[in-house]
Amino acid sequence: MLNKCSIKKLFFPAFLAIMCVALLGLSGCGGGGSDNSSDGGPSYPGYSELEMSFGGVVLNHIADQTVTLKNVGTINLPLGQVEGPNLPFTIVEDGDTCSGNTLTPSETCGIQGRFNPTTQGDHLDGFVVPISGSDQNFVGVNLDGYGWGYNVSINQVETECPAVRLIVSVTDSNDNPVTGLDATDFKLYEDDAEIQWGSGNTIFNDVVTNPDLSVILLIDTSGSVADVLDSIKAAAKVFIDDMNSANQVAIFRITATGGESVQDFILANEQGKDTLDSVIDSINQASGDTALYQAVLDASAYMGSATPGNRHVIVLITDGQDTSSPEGTGLDEAIAAAQQAGVPLFTIGFGVGDDYTTVLSQLA
């Protein structure tokens, strides 16, 4: 708990990690070399970047980036086999369209690099693309990244001044939860300057591990999930069965008009779980349109009735389709409502087509 309302970054010390971020390189081309097209001179390579900076990646996880080369001259440009790099960097086999290729004028190719650290600390390397028929004999690309031991995901930020509460999940390189952390395991930075705990008006009060949860299960019961409704219900019941008895659960179903409450918040103790299972069993038909985005708005608003101090979570079980939310209520509005309520969304897709995978990812 912090009593300052302007927080820029929350980091672990050097022996811990900040966050596992998979970086995807952009393939837009910038300049590189000079262009002798006016006199019919040799070709030169252009490039999108001369280095790939992968940032911090949790051990045994991967991050990819792509560098794009372009022939900015007027004659063909033969390229040799990419040379290097060494582990933990590699070139993705099917992500290299440059090696052995000949670029015609204005043609491009790409090389996808991968960072997969297995040891903690800084890693530096590079690779070379040999070139023929150019005043340049090669293009060199530098690689750098940092291997982190732990992964920290900031799941929720509550900004009720003067206190700011951040709810984070900490996992190791095998994605197992890390417990037993206290204030000495965290550092606070503002504008890249470290703030010492207890300095000025910034006070680190406590680290609370495993806070109680208030969970809304938002279950799709529209016609588009009729074929997978039994699987959806089974998954919801397994989720409830694994919950701690101090946590509380409410159940909403997604209808043609939005989110309909079918069970108010109750504790997930033995009696509560029996009640929740019965409610899920009573959902025996999937039909009608889907007001998915409106349902997210409704569930986010209802979270205000949860037990104060609990961590708030919406688990959305759906195929991702929306066919009947009101005009002006779309994906952006659904996300904004959850953010305004300070509620992270976790999405579980059943019967999801390719068109809706992106929707569920953006909601999450």
Secondary structure, DSSP 8 states (H G I E B T S, - for coil): -BS-S---EEE--TTS----------------S---TTTT----EEES-SEEEEEEEETT--EEEEEEEEE-SSS-EEB---B---TTEEEEEEEE--TT-EE-TT-EEEEEEEE--SSSEEEEEEEEEEBSSSS--EEEEEEEEEEESEEEEEEEEEEETTEEEEEEEEEETTS-B-----GGG-EEEETTEEE-TTSTT--------S--EEEEEEEE-SGGGGGGHHHHHHHHHHHHHTS-TT-EEEEEEE-SSSEEEEEEEEE-SHHHHHHHHHHHHT-----S---HHHHHHHHHHHGGGS-TTSEEEEEEEE----S---TT-SHHHHHHHHHHHT--EEEEESS--HHHHHHHHHH-
